[in-house]
Amino acid sequence: MDCVRHNRFHRNRYAFILTAAAVFIWEIMCGAASAAESVELKLAHFMSPLHVQHQESFLPFAQNVEILTQGRVRIKVYAGGALGGPMQLPDVVRTGIADMAFIVPSYTTGRFPRSSALDLPFLSDQALKAARIFYDLYDPYLANDYRDYKVLWLYSSDPGQLFTATGPIKTLADLKGKKIRSPSAAMSDALGLLGAHPVSMPISELHSALDKRVIDGMLSPTTAIHDFKLYDQIRYGTRINMFSSLLMVVMNRERFASLPDFARKALDEASGKNWGLRAAGIYDRLDADITAKLKTSGRVRLDEFSVAERQRFLDRLKPMDADWAARQAARRIPAQEILTAMRAAMTGNP
C-alpha cells in the first residue's frame, strides 16, 4: 500500500513539474512574441518642445497611436532639431535616421517642384482654408513630389503678415528699401517686386536680428511671434495674408510598409486629413488669440491695408504665376494646370 502511495506521489510530482515547465515555456514564447510585435518609432521636428504643434499635435498623435495599439507602438518625439534642422529633415526621414518628421517643403528650394506653386502669394486668409486647398490638390497634382514618403498628414500655417521694428507698413512705398526676413524663395521674389530687400535666415535667428536691427522686419505668420517669443522685438504689424505655408508630417515609405498590420492601421487611423485640418485649426485659433493680445497690449500698432492699397500689392505680384509656370516648363510639370486648379480651389474653399 505504501508502495502504491509512493508511486502515485512521484507520478503527481512529475506531472506537476511537466505542467509547470510547459507553462514557463509558454510564457517565454508569449513574451518573445509580444516583444517581437512591439514597435518603437522616432518622430523629429525642429521646433521647441513648447511649440503649439509639439504640444497639441505631435504629442497627442503619438499618444493616440499608443492607445490604439494598447502600447505595442510607441513614438518618441525628438524636438528642437535633435535629429536634424529644418532643411535636413526630408533626408533624415528618407535615409531612416528618423521614421517620421515634420517638414516644410518650401525650405528646400527645388526639391518639391509641384508643391512650390503653393508658395505663391495670396492663397488664403486662414490656415484651415489653405489646408483644404492643399488636400484638394494633393492627389491629382502634388503626390509625385513625395513618392519617397508616406504622407501622414498635411496642413498650413496661419497666413503670413508683415511685422516690423522700425516703422509701420501702410502703403507700398513704406516697404521700399526695408530689410525684411523672407520665409521662402517665392516670398523673396515677392518682396523684391514690392521694393523691399529680402533677407533669408532661419526663423530661430529672428529674435536677435530684430533686437539688433539687422533687419527691419519679417514676413511671417502671426503665430511665430508667440512660438519664437518676439513680442518685445516688433512694434508694428500689417495684416496682408500674403502667403500660406504647406506643412507636412511624413514617414519613410519602406519603414511604414515593414510594420505589422496593427501598427500600419493605427498610424493611418491617428493621422490623415482630419488630423491635418485639426492641426491647421490650432494655428487659426492661436492667430486670433495673439492678434487680440497684440491689440490690447499697447506695445504693437496693428494696421490694415486699404482696398486700393491691397490691390496695388496684388497687381505688383500678379506676374509671379506666369513666371513660376515658365520656370517649371523644363521639368515636364503641368504647371498651368496646377495653377488653374489652385486658383479654382481658392474660390471653392471660402
C-alpha positions, 0 to 999 in steps of 0.5 A, a space after each residue: 500500500 505504501 508502495 502504491 502511495 509512493 508511486 502515485 506521489 512521484 507520478 503527481 510530482 512529475 506531472 506537476 513539474 511537466 505542467 509547470 515547465 510547459 507553462 514557463 515555456 509558454 510564457 517565454 514564447 508569449 513574451 518573445 512574441 509580444 516583444 517581437 510585435 512591439 514597435 518603437 518609432 522616432 518622430 523629429 521636428 525642429 521646433 521647441 518642445 513648447 511649440 503649439 504643434 509639439 504640444 497639441 499635435 505631435 504629442 497627442 498623435 503619438 499618444 493616440 497611436 499608443 492607445 490604439 495599439 494598447 502600447 505595442 507602438 510607441 513614438 518618441 518625439 525628438 524636438 528642437 532639431 535633435 535629429 536634424 534642422 529644418 532643411 535636413 529633415 526630408 533626408 533624415 526621414 528618407 535615409 531612416 535616421 528618423 521614421 517620421 518628421 515634420 517638414 516644410 517643403 518650401 525650405 528646400 528650394 527645388 526639391 518639391 517642384 509641384 508643391 512650390 506653386 503653393 508658395 505663391 502669394 495670396 492663397 488664403 486668409 486662414 490656415 484651415 482654408 489653405 489646408 483644404 486647398 492643399 488636400 484638394 490638390 494633393 492627389 491629382 497634382 502634388 503626390 509625385 513630389 513625395 513618392 519617397 514618403 508616406 504622407 501622414 498628414 498635411 496642413 498650413 500655417 496661419 497666413 503670413 503678415 508683415 511685422 516690423 521694428 522700425 516703422 509701420 507698413 501702410 502703403 507700398 512705398 513704406 516697404 521700399 528699401 526695408 530689410 525684411 526676413 523672407 520665409 521662402 524663395 517665392 516670398 523673396 521674389 515677392 518682396 523684391 517686386 514690392 521694393 523691399 530687400 529680402 533677407 533669408 535666415 532661419 526663423 530661430 535667428 529672428 529674435 536677435 536680428 530684430 533686437 539688433 536691427 539687422 533687419 527691419 522686419 519679417 514676413 511671417 505668420 502671426 503665430 511665430 511671434 508667440 512660438 519664437 517669443 518676439 513680442 518685445 522685438 516688433 512694434 508694428 504689424 500689417 495684416 496682408 495674408 500674403 502667403 500660406 505655408 504647406 506643412 507636412 508630417 511624413 514617414 519613410 515609405 519602406 519603414 511604414 510598409 515593414 510594420 505589422 498590420 496593427 501598427 500600419 492601421 493605427 498610424 493611418 487611423 491617428 493621422 490623415 486629413 482630419 488630423 491635418 485640418 485639426 492641426 491647421 485649426 490650432 494655428 487659426 485659433 492661436 492667430 486670433 488669440 495673439 492678434 487680440 493680445 497684440 491689440 490690447 497690449 499697447 506695445 504693437 500698432 496693428 494696421 490694415 491695408 486699404 482696398 486700393 492699397 491691397 490691390 496695388 500689392 496684388 497687381 505688383 505680384 500678379 506676374 509671379 504665376 506666369 513666371 513660376 509656370 515658365 520656370 517649371 516648363 523644363 521639368 515636364 510639370 503641368 504647371 498651368 494646370 496646377 495653377 488653374 486648379 489652385 486658383 479654382 480651389 481658392 474660390 471653392 474653399 471660402 
